[in-house]
């Protein structure tokens, strides 16, 4: 039991964090507990700490909305946090869709589908979706991605009930299961792509020690952004890939302890070739 808890310590911590975040919003909406007010795009914590998703705010700006001072302050708070931890920590520690896509990935491994049809399209397509989202926001004067975001659908569904929104979430699950490995989160989601850009030089990184590496390649089987591991086994290095979602699965599955979490200065990241 202790070995299980240790092996999945980060995974369990992430799931607990996701449940706590969603539970906090649920309690706020149904029972009036004012720990947090709002949603995952824009919230106020403890009645005075604003949190605003930078990508959602950017969509509002392109839609022609006047961005208030409290929203801008919330964006700065989030960007500061992303600058320390990394923008994509949201993807694995907060986003409820992550539960769906990681479940699909686990089933793929069990069914032996994990390494099939994994190159249907480039991961860079998510950056094109950022541009398309901003263009559509400008044309239709609304937050284009916010209107159809499965993150918002899952968040609202858990709190208020899903309605027909669950069809979209099931579609993502089936897509990830049978078509593309980590298809939604790793290739399409514009929020994930945007958070990759803003968290590129975050200080919290994963480091790899080549001297401890036994080349089991278990890290490659669980990493949702496997390209960031391209130098693993070749040399000791900081994993500077901005797409890292800070899920720590590589740390958990590596029996030789070749991975660890470290605070890495910007100078060292630039030297490593970030």
C-alpha positions as CSV (number, residue, x, y, z in Angstrom):
1,X,0.0,0.0,0.0
2,X,2.8,2.4,0.9
3,X,4.6,1.6,-2.3
4,X,1.4,2.3,-4.3
5,X,0.9,5.6,-2.6
6,X,4.6,6.6,-3.3
7,X,4.5,5.5,-6.9
8,X,1.4,7.5,-7.6
9,X,2.0,10.3,-5.2
10,X,1.8,13.1,-7.8
11,X,-1.0,11.5,-9.6
12,X,-3.1,11.2,-6.4
13,X,-2.1,14.8,-5.4
14,X,-3.3,16.1,-8.8
15,X,-6.6,14.3,-8.6
16,X,-7.1,15.6,-5.1
17,X,-6.3,19.1,-6.2
18,X,-8.8,18.9,-9.1
19,X,-11.5,17.5,-6.8
20,X,-10.9,20.3,-4.2
21,X,-11.0,23.0,-6.9
22,X,-14.2,21.7,-8.3
23,X,-15.7,21.1,-4.9
24,X,-14.9,24.6,-3.8
25,X,-16.8,26.1,-6.8
26,X,-19.6,23.6,-6.1
27,X,-19.9,24.7,-2.5
28,X,-19.7,28.4,-3.4
29,X,-22.6,28.0,-6.0
30,X,-24.9,25.8,-4.0
31,X,-24.2,26.7,-0.4
32,X,-23.0,30.2,-0.6
33,X,-19.5,29.6,0.8
34,X,-17.5,32.5,-0.5
35,X,-14.1,31.0,-0.6
36,X,-14.2,31.5,-4.3
37,X,-16.6,33.3,-6.6
38,X,-16.7,32.9,-10.4
39,X,-15.4,30.2,-12.6
40,X,-12.2,28.8,-14.0
41,X,-11.9,31.7,-16.4
42,X,-12.4,34.5,-13.9
43,X,-12.6,34.2,-10.1
44,X,-12.2,36.1,-6.8
45,X,-10.6,34.1,-4.0
46,X,-11.3,34.9,-0.4
47,X,-13.2,38.0,-1.6
48,X,-10.1,40.0,-2.6
49,X,-7.7,38.0,-4.7
50,X,-8.6,38.2,-8.4
51,X,-7.7,35.4,-10.8
52,X,-8.3,35.9,-14.5
53,X,-7.3,33.4,-17.3
54,X,-5.0,35.4,-19.7
55,X,-6.3,33.6,-22.8
56,X,-10.0,34.2,-21.9
57,X,-9.1,37.8,-21.2
58,X,-7.3,38.1,-24.6
59,X,-10.4,36.7,-26.3
60,X,-12.5,39.4,-24.6
61,X,-10.1,42.1,-25.8
62,X,-10.3,40.9,-29.4
63,X,-14.1,40.7,-29.0
64,X,-14.1,44.4,-28.3
65,X,-14.8,44.3,-24.6
66,X,-13.5,46.9,-22.2
67,X,-11.1,45.1,-19.8
68,X,-11.6,46.3,-16.2
69,X,-8.8,47.0,-13.8
70,X,-9.7,44.0,-11.6
71,X,-9.6,41.7,-14.6
72,X,-6.2,43.0,-15.6
73,X,-4.9,42.6,-12.0
74,X,-6.3,39.0,-12.0
75,X,-4.3,38.4,-15.3
76,X,-1.1,39.7,-13.7
77,X,-1.6,37.4,-10.6
78,X,-2.1,34.4,-12.9
79,X,0.9,35.3,-15.1
80,X,3.1,35.7,-12.1
81,X,2.0,32.2,-10.9
82,X,2.7,30.8,-14.4
83,X,6.1,32.4,-14.4
84,X,7.0,30.5,-11.3
85,X,5.3,27.1,-11.9
86,X,4.5,27.1,-15.6
87,X,1.3,27.8,-17.5
88,X,0.6,24.2,-18.3
89,X,0.4,23.1,-14.6
90,X,-3.2,24.2,-15.0
91,X,-3.7,21.4,-17.6
92,X,-2.7,18.6,-15.2
93,X,-3.5,20.0,-11.7
94,X,-6.7,22.0,-12.3
95,X,-8.4,21.3,-15.6
96,X,-11.2,18.7,-15.3
97,X,-10.8,17.5,-18.9
98,X,-7.3,16.2,-17.9
99,X,-9.1,13.4,-16.0
100,X,-10.9,12.4,-19.2
101,X,-7.9,12.4,-21.4
102,X,-5.6,10.6,-19.0
103,X,-8.2,7.9,-18.5
104,X,-8.3,7.5,-22.3
105,X,-4.5,7.3,-22.4
106,X,-4.5,4.6,-19.6
107,X,-7.0,2.5,-21.5
108,X,-5.0,2.9,-24.7
109,X,-2.1,1.3,-22.9
110,X,-4.2,-1.5,-21.6
111,X,-5.6,-2.3,-25.0
112,X,-2.3,-2.0,-26.8
113,X,-3.5,1.0,-28.8
114,X,-1.0,3.4,-27.2
115,X,1.6,3.5,-30.0
116,X,-0.8,3.3,-32.9
117,X,-1.9,6.3,-35.1
118,X,0.0,8.7,-32.9
119,X,1.1,11.0,-35.8
120,X,-2.2,12.0,-37.4
121,X,-1.4,15.7,-37.2
122,X,1.2,18.0,-35.7
123,X,1.1,19.3,-32.1
124,X,1.7,22.7,-33.6
125,X,-1.9,22.8,-34.8
126,X,-3.0,24.1,-31.3
127,X,-1.1,27.3,-32.0
128,X,-3.1,27.8,-35.2
129,X,-6.2,27.3,-33.1
130,X,-5.1,30.2,-30.9
131,X,-5.0,32.5,-34.0
132,X,-8.4,31.1,-35.3
133,X,-9.9,31.6,-31.8
134,X,-8.8,35.3,-31.7
135,X,-10.0,35.9,-35.2
136,X,-13.5,34.4,-34.5
137,X,-13.7,36.4,-31.2
138,X,-13.1,39.6,-33.2
139,X,-15.6,38.7,-35.9
140,X,-18.4,37.5,-33.6
141,X,-17.7,39.9,-30.6
142,X,-17.5,37.1,-28.1
143,X,-15.0,34.7,-26.6
144,X,-15.0,32.1,-29.3
145,X,-13.2,29.3,-27.3
146,X,-15.0,30.1,-24.1
147,X,-18.4,29.4,-25.8
148,X,-17.4,25.8,-26.7
149,X,-14.6,25.1,-24.3
150,X,-14.9,21.5,-22.9
151,X,-13.2,22.9,-19.8
152,X,-16.1,25.2,-19.2
153,X,-18.6,22.4,-20.1
154,X,-17.0,20.0,-17.6
155,X,-16.8,22.7,-14.9
156,X,-20.5,23.8,-15.4
157,X,-21.6,20.2,-15.8
158,X,-20.2,19.1,-12.5
159,X,-21.7,22.0,-10.7
160,X,-25.0,22.5,-12.5
161,X,-25.6,19.4,-14.5
162,X,-24.3,18.4,-17.9
163,X,-27.4,18.4,-20.2
164,X,-26.2,17.7,-23.7
165,X,-22.7,18.9,-22.9
166,X,-21.6,15.4,-22.0
167,X,-21.7,14.5,-25.7
168,X,-18.7,16.8,-26.3
169,X,-16.8,15.3,-23.4
170,X,-17.5,11.7,-24.6
171,X,-16.3,12.7,-28.1
172,X,-13.0,13.9,-26.6
173,X,-12.7,10.6,-24.7
174,X,-13.3,8.5,-27.8
175,X,-11.0,10.7,-29.9
176,X,-8.2,10.3,-27.5
177,X,-8.9,6.6,-27.0
178,X,-9.1,5.5,-30.7
179,X,-7.6,8.2,-32.8
180,X,-4.9,10.3,-31.4
181,X,-2.8,9.9,-28.3
182,X,-3.5,12.9,-26.0
183,X,-5.3,14.3,-29.1
184,X,-7.2,17.1,-27.4
185,X,-4.8,18.3,-24.7
186,X,-1.6,17.7,-26.7
187,X,-2.6,18.7,-30.2
188,X,-5.8,20.8,-30.3
189,X,-6.6,22.7,-27.1
190,X,-5.8,26.4,-27.7
191,X,-5.7,27.1,-24.0
192,X,-3.0,24.5,-23.6
193,X,-1.1,26.0,-26.5
194,X,-1.4,29.5,-25.1
195,X,-0.3,28.4,-21.6
196,X,2.7,26.7,-23.3
197,X,3.8,30.1,-24.6
198,X,3.3,32.1,-21.5
199,X,4.9,29.6,-19.2
200,X,8.0,28.9,-21.3
201,X,10.5,30.2,-18.9
202,X,8.9,29.2,-15.6
203,X,11.3,28.5,-12.8
204,X,9.9,25.1,-11.8
205,X,11.3,22.4,-14.1
206,X,12.0,18.7,-14.2
207,X,15.6,17.7,-14.4
208,X,17.0,14.4,-15.7
209,X,20.2,12.7,-14.5
210,X,21.7,10.6,-17.3
211,X,24.0,8.8,-14.8
212,X,21.0,7.3,-13.0
213,X,19.0,6.5,-16.2
214,X,18.7,2.8,-17.0
215,X,16.9,3.4,-20.4
216,X,13.7,1.6,-19.4
217,X,11.8,4.2,-21.5
218,X,8.9,4.1,-19.0
219,X,8.9,7.9,-19.1
220,X,8.2,7.9,-22.8
221,X,5.1,5.7,-22.3
222,X,3.4,8.0,-19.8
223,X,4.5,11.5,-20.9
224,X,1.7,13.4,-22.6
225,X,4.2,15.6,-24.4
226,X,6.8,13.0,-25.3
227,X,8.9,15.3,-27.6
228,X,10.2,17.1,-24.5
229,X,12.0,13.9,-23.5
230,X,14.1,13.7,-26.7
231,X,17.4,14.1,-24.9
232,X,16.6,11.6,-22.1
233,X,19.3,8.9,-21.8
234,X,21.8,10.9,-23.8
235,X,22.9,13.5,-21.3
236,X,21.9,15.1,-18.0
237,X,19.7,18.2,-18.7
238,X,16.9,20.4,-17.6
239,X,13.7,19.5,-19.4
240,X,13.1,23.0,-20.8
241,X,10.3,22.1,-23.1
242,X,7.5,24.6,-22.5
243,X,4.8,22.0,-23.3
244,X,5.6,20.1,-20.0
245,X,2.4,20.0,-18.0
246,X,4.2,19.3,-14.7
247,X,2.2,16.1,-14.2
248,X,5.4,14.4,-12.8
249,X,4.5,11.0,-14.3
250,X,8.1,10.6,-15.5
251,X,9.2,11.0,-11.9
252,X,6.7,8.4,-10.6
253,X,7.5,5.7,-13.2
254,X,11.3,6.0,-13.2
255,X,12.5,3.3,-10.8
256,X,16.1,4.6,-11.0
257,X,15.2,8.1,-9.7
258,X,16.6,9.8,-12.8
259,X,14.0,12.6,-12.7
260,X,13.5,15.3,-10.0
261,X,11.7,18.6,-9.7
262,X,14.0,21.6,-9.4
263,X,13.9,25.4,-9.3
264,X,16.0,26.4,-12.4
265,X,17.1,29.9,-13.1
266,X,16.4,31.7,-16.4
267,X,20.1,31.8,-17.1
268,X,20.5,28.1,-16.8
269,X,17.4,27.5,-19.0
270,X,18.8,29.7,-21.7
271,X,22.1,27.8,-21.5
272,X,20.3,24.5,-21.8
273,X,18.7,25.8,-25.0
274,X,15.2,26.6,-23.8
